[in-house]
Amino acid sequence: MDYKNFWLSILRRLEPTISKSQFLTWFQNTAVLSIENEILIVGTPTNFARDWISQKYAIKILQAAEEENSQIKEVEFDVDAALGDGIDPRTIELKKVFAKPADKKVYKARGREEVVLTRSGILSAKLNPRFTLANFVPGDENRLAHAAALSVSRAPGMTYNPLVIYGGVGLGKTHLLSAIGHEVLTNDPNKVVAFTTAEIFTREFVAASKKFQADEFKKKYRDVDVLLFDDVQFLENRDKTQTELFNIFNELHSAGKQVVFTSDRPPSELSAIVDRLRSRLTWGLVAEIEQPNFHSRLAILKSKTQERRAILDPELLEFIAMNVSDSVRSLESALAWSIAQTDLLKTQPTVRELARMLGKINKKDRVLGLPENSPEIPVSTPAEMIELVAKHFNLPTEKVCGTSRKKEFLTARQIAMYLAREILGCGLAEIAQNFGRDHSTVLHSVRKISRELQKNEALVRHVNAVKKELGL
């Protein structure tokens, strides 16, 4: 295998999902070292680059690698100092390869949605910009649908035509549908891609019939290279609309054009769809998306957290994955709440707070992973909080309360002040008295820790470890 071209293909998938500065900084002087036993080995020039890329981008790299080669199941990172000299033939000159011209319009045709080629990729008024193959997390429950989407994107009309993707609400069907459109346009911006839903299609058909514009309506959907049709089940009992879709399908399929449908059920269970259209839906490939298992849910949460450039305690993500199992949409909702708490209130939610939120939203009598009868907080005064924090950091209590400006003492001191204020609700004056400081020093420490929790993962782990000791 040509490792350099393979790595270039992966980087082409990663580049639209990462800021330009981050992409050029961290992926310069990287390369594929080998592929062994379904494991992709990525080389970096330094330990620091290895640790950063593996922590921030491992999921994205694995996903892109799987899209290029379905045999790859894992990704590992290794340091190869030779990559850092800037002339190693295994590396790719990113600034040269990924230099892009100014934004330009690809086409603007009457009756079709305008598509624009931008520095960050393809934009379309109909396709959701957030739904791409690059940020779709494949797992056991959706691997066939994901692979089929990738296949028809690369060769529209050549394989699996039609492709029908079915599954419950919020599992990623519309995501894959939009992703196919983005991928087709990325490979060939001059392709004509039509994205519609059963409701929109029906409204347009009825309006065209009333205005005697049936020919214009037919032309809109027959002069396309790819038709993406969402929620076909909503055409049930709409016989005239079904007939029109049947005729459009026949023309597109005969011309070798790609058609993709989504549905909440397999075609065989769409009893109110006329037999001839239901038969057409089974001509190609029917792929199911099932509810994600725990590991897939956790991978999705990690990917979405990276996408939002947020820092959350891994324990929170595991707690969400354990308790939210009905859909990806629900996972994103719980994640959004946690990130909002962090952004707006300047402190990460505790597991207990998250449990209360999930209990209200999901109306669960019992939230998994949380003791039924949790003890009260074992700390009630600033002095007790100082002792707990000192124990966590394995430091003498007098050093935490002292005047030393050494980093380890200062960090422990400020965390103790922060927790006494935020968790115990103690007043500034009371906290200051226990530390032999004035209230302005305490206020400064509380605000500093609140700010740092937004970007310092080590600090987040320390704070959450102490909270755990408190039963929170």
HELIX and SHEET records of a PDB file:
HELIX    1   1 TYR A    3  LEU A   14  1                                  12    
HELIX    2   2 GLU A   15  THR A   17  5                                   3    
HELIX    3   3 LYS A   20  PHE A   27  1                                   8    
HELIX    4   4 ASN A   47  GLU A   68  1                                  22    
HELIX    5   5 ALA A   81  ASP A   85  5                                   5    
HELIX    6   6 LEU A   94  VAL A   97  1                                   4    
HELIX    7   7 LEU A  133  ASN A  135  5                                   3    
HELIX    8   8 ARG A  143  ARG A  154  1                                  12    
HELIX    9   9 LYS A  173  ASN A  187  1                                  15    
HELIX   10  10 ALA A  198  LYS A  210  1                                  13    
HELIX   11  11 ALA A  214  ARG A  222  1                                   9    
HELIX   12  12 VAL A  232  LEU A  235  5                                   4    
HELIX   13  13 ASP A  239  SER A  254  1                                  16    
HELIX   14  14 PRO A  267  GLU A  269  5                                   3    
HELIX   15  15 ASP A  275  LEU A  281  1                                   7    
HELIX   16  16 PHE A  294  GLU A  307  1                                  14    
HELIX   17  17 PRO A  314  ASN A  323  1                                  10    
HELIX   18  18 VAL A  328  LEU A  345  1                                  18    
HELIX   19  19 VAL A  351  ASN A  362  1                                  12    
HELIX   20  20 PRO A  382  PHE A  393  1                                  12    
HELIX   21  21 THR A  397  CYS A  401  1                                   5    
HELIX   22  22 LYS A  407  GLU A  422  1                                  16    
HELIX   23  23 LEU A  428  PHE A  435  1                                   8    
HELIX   24  24 HIS A  439  GLU A  452  1                                  14    
HELIX   25  25 GLU A  457  GLU A  469  1                                  13    
SHEET    1   A 3 ALA A  31  GLU A  36  0                                        
SHEET    2   A 3 ILE A  39  THR A  44 -1                                        
SHEET    3   A 3 GLU A  74  VAL A  79  1                                        
SHEET    1   B 3 LYS A 104  TYR A 107  0                                        
SHEET    2   B 3 VAL A 115  THR A 118 -1                                        
SHEET    3   B 3 GLY A 121  SER A 124 -1                                        
SHEET    1   C 5 VAL A 193  THR A 197  0                                        
SHEET    2   C 5 VAL A 226  ASP A 230  1                                        
SHEET    3   C 5 GLN A 258  SER A 263  1                                        
SHEET    4   C 5 LEU A 163  GLY A 167  1                                        
SHEET    5   C 5 LEU A 285  ILE A 289  1                                        
END                                                                             
